[in-house]
Amino acid sequence: MKINCIIFGLTGLDTSPIVRSIKSHPDFNNVIWFGVFEGNDINICEVYKYNTDYDYSLSLPEAYLNTMQEALGDFLISSSRRSEAQFNSKEYILNFNSNYEYFHQFARYCYFIYKLITENDINLIIIDTFPHTSIDILLHQAANYFNIKTLFLYQANIPNRFFYFSELKNKKPDFSLYYCDEARPIKHEESDYKINEPKQPFYMVDYSHLFYDEKKFFEDIQSVYRLEKAKGIFFRAKSKLKLLMQKADFLLNRFMPRLYSKLYKKLLEKLVKNLSADQTIKKPVTSVKLFAKYLTKNFYDLPKAEAATSALLKSIKYRTYIETLNAISHKEVDMQVPYVYFPLNFQPELTTECLGGFYKDIISAIEKIRVLIPKDWSIYVKEHWPQFEFARDPVFFKRLQSIPNLVMIDRYFSSLDLIKSSQFVATVNGTVGWEALHLGKNAVTFGTIYYQGLPGAFLYSPDLKLEDILQFKIDKATLEHSINKLINRMEYGVVSADLSAFVENFDALENAKLVRDFIRNFFYKSVKENHHQENLIYEA
């Protein structure tokens, strides 16, 4: 039997060789890759955009549509991150578009996925991490309808090891499998992981590109205004060449969009270099006037008008968010009072939208902690570094402030210091729980996560008692043994390109063969087990 598979993801520089290795192996026949690099069959960035390329003449079975409909809620939540506006040659994520437009995407994907699966005889669907970005949610749902084997590949911050799952329970992976000898027997004995004080995670870097403040908006409006004005000057000065320039403009825009955007912008920027000094905008009020002029000029050019107003609205929403956050955040923190440290997850993201379950509503988890601990204890809450206005509307902050004895801490305050002085740490399922265990502090989690079975990790339930948490003391040697045992149950390889840098002498081609062979063996082992089960049923 040949393997016909759809691969969603593995798009990094160091993980895309995995797909190329799969495509070249004789045991794989039809391989459809949703990716971004050379060799992809479906460009992920493009397929997120709506177009009418699907065959709606297909007669989709009612049972199929009913199955897909079950995933509509999760699809709509995940699709909100695809709401974007392009302004000044940049793309910005919005958070105020209507969900109704995603119904059209949903309908299109239902046809699109059905056709992909049936025409290519798909018998395996591989998803990088877990379904949380809209299309992958529907791929997984379609796999349930067609009874297609699924393989989810997930990498945590453990170098050169990854987790795999063949099914999801309540839309979440079951990490308890990795604490069970029967489900995930120990395969290796060489892991020698040592407990050290955690360092700042690699992803905690400068995320200011996500923050669309008024300064960026003013810069953008200045830029588009200048370029359009220069463009007008240029065409007036070169009226005899206007027709030729329009044709060149069309050809470049049609066939060489990237080259066009770079070269044409440089050309126009050169033209405005010698404009009078009054073109230099320094005061916000001047930029607002420019915005009014730009909007008036392009009032009937609806795409331009919409992009400009969307950018303005985004900057206003960011300003509302950051001013609200700063107003309630404390830069000075009393580390002597008893408190539980609860840092917020970034949203929208895999950890909350998929692994968080009900607690994708983070505040519900904080409310549970408030009930669990004494009234005179504080809850120190800290915003995630990269978070912007998305998922942080005014109601979010009103709910936070309504929780008694909750203190909002400045987002740039040291997380490690807050862990060390806490009674314990609480999180939906963030890295902070892993860090807490390494610092000898217990962690209460609400969602599913890879470290949930380690000593000192407590999965929240209504039966959880405060004394059980406080009385448990983490033994370093026991924790090291448990982590090594966990690692020895995992698979070798890198399936997240961000984590290849942590592997000494990483070889992308060798890694590709390693992961490819794992996928191949997983498939044929699953087929063999299915045949065995069918024979048992037949004999019975």
C-alpha positions, 0 to 999 in steps of 0.5 A, a space after each residue: 500500500 502506498 501512502 497518499 498524504 496531506 501535510 499541513 505545515 513543516 514550513 520552516 527552513 530546517 523542516 521543509 526538507 522533511 517534506 521533500 524527503 517524503 516526496 522522493 521516497 518510493 513508499 509515498 505516492 500522492 503528497 499534497 503539501 500546504 507550505 510556503 517554500 519551494 516544492 509546496 503544492 498549496 501556498 498556505 499564505 495564498 490559500 488563506 485568502 478567499 477566491 472562487 477557485 473551488 468546484 461548487 458543482 460537487 455534490 457534497 454528502 449531507 453527512 460530510 457537511 454536518 460533520 464539518 459544521 461541528 467545527 465551525 465555531 473553532 474555525 471562526 475563532 481561529 480565522 479571526 487572526 486572518 483578518 488583515 489590512 494592507 496599508 503602505 505596503 505592509 500587512 496589519 492584523 485587525 480584530 474588528 472584522 465580521 465573522 460573516 465573511 469567514 462563512 464564505 471561507 468555510 464553504 469554500 474549504 469544505 469543497 476544496 478539502 473534499 476534492 483534495 481527499 477524494 481525488 488523491 485517495 488520501 489515507 494519511 493527514 499530517 498536521 504540524 502541531 495541532 489544528 488551530 489556524 482555520 484550514 487545519 481544523 477542517 482538515 482534521 474534521 474531514 479526516 474524522 468523516 473519511 476515517 483517515 489516519 491522522 498524525 500530529 507532530 508537536 515539539 516543546 522546548 526539549 532539544 531534538 525530541 518531539 511528541 506525536 499523537 494519532 487522535 485528539 480527545 475533546 479537540 486536545 492531545 492527551 499528554 498523559 500518554 507520555 506518562 504511561 508505559 503501555 501507551 509510550 514505552 521507554 525507547 531510549 536510556 541515554 537522556 541526561 537532562 539536568 535541572 538548571 535555572 531557566 533562561 529567557 525563552 528564545 521567543 521573548 524578543 522584540 515584538 514591537 512590529 505587532 504594536 501598531 501605535 499612532 506613531 506608526 500610523 502617522 508614519 504610514 499616512 505621511 508615506 502614502 501621502 508623499 508617494 501619491 503626491 510625488 506620483 502625481 507630480 511625476 505624471 504631470 511632468 511626464 505627460 507625454 510618457 503617461 500612456 507608456 508609464 501606465 502600460 509599464 505600471 500594469 505589466 510590472 504590477 501584473 507579472 513582477 509584483 515584488 520587484 514592482 513594489 520595491 523599485 517603484 517605491 524607490 523611484 517615487 522616494 527619489 522624486 520626493 527627496 527635493 520637495 520643500 521642507 513643509 513636507 516633513 511632518 512633525 505634529 500629529 495634527 498635521 498627520 490627521 490633516 494629511 489623513 483627511 486629505 488622503 481620504 478625501 482624495 481616495 473617497 471613491 477608491 474604496 479599497 484605499 479608503 478602507 485600508 486607511 481607515 482600518 489602519 487608523 482604527 487599529 492604531 486607536 484600538 492599540 492606543 486604547 489597549 496600551 493606555 488601559 494596560 499601563 493605567 492598571 499595571 504596577 512597576 513596583 511589586 511587593 514580593 513579601 505578601 503571599 501571592 500566586 503568580 498568573 502570567 497571561 498567555 499570548 492570544 490567539 495562539 495554539 496554547 490557548 485556542 487549542 490546548 486550553 480547552 474551556 480555559 481559552 477564556 483565560 480569566 475563567 482560570 484566574 477566577 478559579 484561582 481566586 476561589 482556591 486561595 485565601 481572600 488575603 492572598 494576592 494574584 499577580 497577573 502579568 501581560 505576555 510580552 508580544 500581546 497587542 490589542 487582539 483578544 484584549 477588548 475593554 470587557 477583558 480588563 473590566 473582568 480582570 479588575 472585578 476580581 478581588 485582590 488582583 494586581 496587574 504587574 508591568 509586562 516587562 517585570 522579571 517573570 523569574 523573580 515573580 516565580 521565585 517569590 510566589 506561593 505557587 504559579 498558575 497558568 493555562 499551560 504556559 512555559 511559566 509552569 515548566 520554569 516554575 518546576 525548575 525553580 522548585 515551585 509548584 504549578 497549577 495548570 488548566 489546559 493540557 501541556 507536556 509537563 503536566 505529569 511531572 512532580 509539582 504540576 497540578 492539573 486543576 479540577 474542582 476537587 483540587 485542595 490548596 493544602 495539597 499544593 502547598 504541602 508538596 515539595 519538589 525534589 530536584 533528583 526526582 524531577 530530573 529522573 521524571 523529565 529524563 523518563 519523559 524524554 526517553 519516551 519521545 521521538 528523535 528529531 526536530 519538527 519545529 524549525 525554531 528549535 533546530 538551533 538548540 541541536 548541536 551540529 544540526 543536519 537538516 537532511 539527516 533530520 529529514 530522513 529521521 522524521 520521514 522514516 518515523 512517519 512511514 513506520 507510523 503509517 504501516 504500523 497503524 495499518 497492521 494494527 487495524 487489520 489485526 483489529 478487523 480480524 479479531 472482530 471477524 473471528 468473534 
